[in-house]
Amino acid sequence: MKVLVTGAAGNVGLNVVHQLVTENWDVRVLTRRAQASAFPEGVNVCIGDLSRPETLTDALSNVEALFLFPVPETAEAVVSKAEKAGVRRIVVLSSAAVTTGIDTDFHLAVEQAVEASGLEYTHVRPGEFATNKLALWGPPIRAERVVRDPAPSVASFPVHEQDIADVAFLALTTDGHAGQAYTLDGPELLTRRQQAELIGEAIREDIRFEVVTPHEARKIYLAQGGIAAEYADFILGFRDYDGNEANPSDIEKLDYSSLGPRPTAEAVTGRPARTFLQWAKDHAQDFYR
């Protein structure tokens, strides 16, 4: 079976690609620019863009299973093109925000487009990515061994990207997942201060936690650039999920502990979900570069 992975250079997509290659599946990746060196040997690299469905013809040829990165603006056209090309199974990289009802027009729109096609589908809905901490905290940890954050006591269930990829891989390559929506969180409720401490444990160095105001944190993220700058207002609570103006102090009122135990990859893979400490150890070198 030939599998096409979109968003293949991302944290989840690249791990899916590596698993497919390891298990000797016929793998094709979609990328907007030639970067064959970024992928394992033997992967077929196709140039195309999900925001331009007309560029996907070659990539979809003879593909049976598709790992779909969310681009809601063109989801219907992409799914239609996939269906006409003979794709029979689609696994969507979605979000736990759909499960909670917060997301009503982004990941949900992609899910709905896939479901309307009548093709076999599985939605993979991760919560907070542990790798977000690399984008937000990586620069100051590398430079000063410090984390600057306005909400040290706010807690969440950060999920290892490999757990997300494990579930996606099984949904792509094995039966029994059709029509399922798998919400995936990490196995532990951890405050931001605890997460910083675990990163310190992983790299065997003390990390200082400096509490700053939301406005100070926004200046820091904007100066860092990249994902930190792009999502600063949402991460810090100046904007809600829909982009509306919000009060950053509301973040401190979040209480995920009231939700009780959260679903993890173990329910699908049969293996215990990876802890945040394991994630930090897996990425220890990233906090030195």
N, C-alpha and C positions, 0 to 999 in steps of 0.2 A: 504494500500500500504506500502510495506517495503522500507525504504530509507537507503542507505549506505552513510555515510559521511567519506571521506578520509581527511587527514590533520585535523582530528577532535580535536586535542589538540591545534591548532593554534588560532590566534585571531579571524578569521572569522569562521572557522569550529566549534569551541566550541559554539559560539553564534548561529550558525545554529542548532546544536544539542539541545541546550536549547529551542529554539523555537519549534522544532519538538516535543520534549517531552511535552512542555506546551500545544500543540495542539493535543496531544494524537496520534501522528503518531508512527508507528512501526519503531524504530530507531536502526540501527546497526552502529558501528564505527570501523574503521580500525586503528590499532596502531601497532607500531613495538615492543612494550614491554607491558607486563601486567600492566595496571594502571587503573583498574576499578574505583578506588576511585576518579579519576579526572573527571568522568562523572556523570550526574544525575542518580538517581536510576531508574532502568527499562531499561537502555540502554544495548544492547547486544554488548559486546566487543569481537572483533576478532583480533587475532594476524596475521599480514601480512605486506608486504612491497611493495609499488608501484614499487620500483626498481627491484623487483623479482616477476614478474607476476604469477609465478607458486605457490606462497604462497597465492593467492587470491581466490582460489576455494571455500572455506567455506564462506568467507566473501560475495561473490557475489551470493550465493545460495538463490533463491527466491526473489532477489532484483529487484524492478521495476524502481527505480529512484536512480541515483548516483551523488553525489557531488564530483567532481574530482579535487584534488589538482594537480598542474602541475609538472609532471616529464617527460620532453620531450624524454629522452633516451628510455623509455619503453612505451610511450603513445600508439603507434599502437598496441602493444601486449596486453596492459591492456584493451583498447577499444574492441579489438577482443574477449578477454575473457569475457568481460561484455556482449557483444552482444550474444555470445553463451550461456551465463547463463540466458538470457531472459530479461536483462535490456532494457527498452524502452525509457528512458529519462535520459540525462546527462547534468548536469550544471557544466560548467568549471569555476574554479577560474582563471581568466586570468589577463590581465593588460592593462591599458590605453595606454601603450607603443605600443601595437598592433594597436590601433586606429590611433596613430600619425605616425606609420610607422617605429618607432625606433626599435621595437622588430621584428626581421625577422626569428629567429631560436629557440626561447625558448617557450614563451607562444603561439606564433603563431603556432608552430609545434604541440602543444597539440590540439589547436582549429582545425587544419587541419585534424588531426587523427580522431577526433570526427565527423567532418562533412563528412569525407569519408566513415564512417560506415553506413550512411543512417539513424541512430537513431535520435530521436527527441533531439534537443540540444538547449542550451542557453549559451551564453558566458557572464560572469560578469567581467567587465574590470575596476577595481578601479584604481584611480590615487595614489597620495602619501598617505600612511596610516598615520593618526594622531599618531598612536601608535609607529611609528618610533622614536618619540621624547622621549619615555620612554627608549628606548635602547641607544639613543645618549646622551640625556640630563639628564636622571634619576639619574645616579650616582653623578654627580657634584651638582645637585639640592638638592639631599638628604644630601650630605655631607657638602656643603658650601652655598647653595642657590645662585648658580651662573651658568650661561650658557657661555661656551666658544665656539665661532663660528667665522669663517673668513668672513661670508657674511651676515651681519645683515639686509641688504636691499633687499636681494633676497626673492621673494614672491612666494607662491604656494597656492593651494586649498586643504588643508589636509582634508581627508574624515574619518569620524567615522566608525570604524569597524562594528558597529551595523547596520549602513545603508547598508553596503555591505551584511551583513548576511540577512537583511530583504528582499533584492532583490533576493538573492539566495534561500531563503525559499519559496518565492512566485513562483519562476521559477520551483522549485522542486515539489510543491504541488498543483499548479493551472494551468489551461490551458491558452492559449493565448500568451505564451512566446516562442514558438518554432521558431527557426531560428533567434532569436533576439541576438544582441550583445549590452549590456548595458554598456556604459562608465559612470563611477561614480566619481565625484569629490565632494569636500565639497562646501558649499554655499558661502564662503567668500575667497577673495584673501588677504592673510595675509603675511606680511614679517616675517622673523625669529625673529626679535626683538619683533614684535607684539605678536607672538605666545608665547614667553617667558613671556611677560607681562600678557597674559591671563592665563597662568599657575599660575603665582603669584597671580592673582585675585582669581583663583579657590581655592588655598590653603591659601589665606589671609596672604600672606607674600611677602615681596619685593624680587625680583630675580634680581640680578645684571647681566648685559650682558657685557661680556668682549670680545672684538674683538681680535682675534689671527690670525696668518698667517696660510695658509693651511698646511704647514709643521708642525707647532706647533699643529694644530688640529689633524693631522694624528698621532702624537705621543700620544696624549691624548686618541684617539679612540683605538689605538693598546694596550695601557696600560689597558683600560677598558675591553678588551676582548669581547667575544660573537659576536653579530651581528655588533656592532660598529666596532670591529676589522676586521671582515670578509668582510665588505663592505666599509671600510674606503676610499680606493682609488676611488671607484665609487662615493660615497657620496660627497667627497671633490673635485672631478673633475680630479683626476690624471689618471683615466681610463674612457673611454666612455662606453656606454651600451654594446658594443661588446668586451670589454676588451682591446681595443687598448689604447696606451699611449695618454694622452690628457693634455691640459693646464688648471690647476685649476682656473685661472683667467677668463676663458670663462664662468664659472657659473654666474658671476656677470652680464653677458650680457643677461641672460635669461629674457624675458619679457612676462610673462603669461597674463598680462593685455591686450596685443594685441589680445588675443584669444577671448575676449568678454565673455559673460556669459557661464558657463560650465554646462554640464548635471549633474544632481544629482539624488539621489534615489527617489526624489519626483515624477518624471515622471512615475515611476513604482509603488510606494507604495501609492501615493496620499497624503503623509504627508510631511511637510517641512523637508528638510535635517537637520540633527543635526549640530550645530555650533561647532567650535573648543573649545569655552568656555564650552559648554555642555560636550564635550569629556574630557576636563581637570577636570571638576567637577566630572565626572563619575570615573576618575582615581586619584582623589586627594590623596587618601590614599597611592597610589603607589609612591608618591613623599615624603612619610614620612618613608617608611620601610627601 
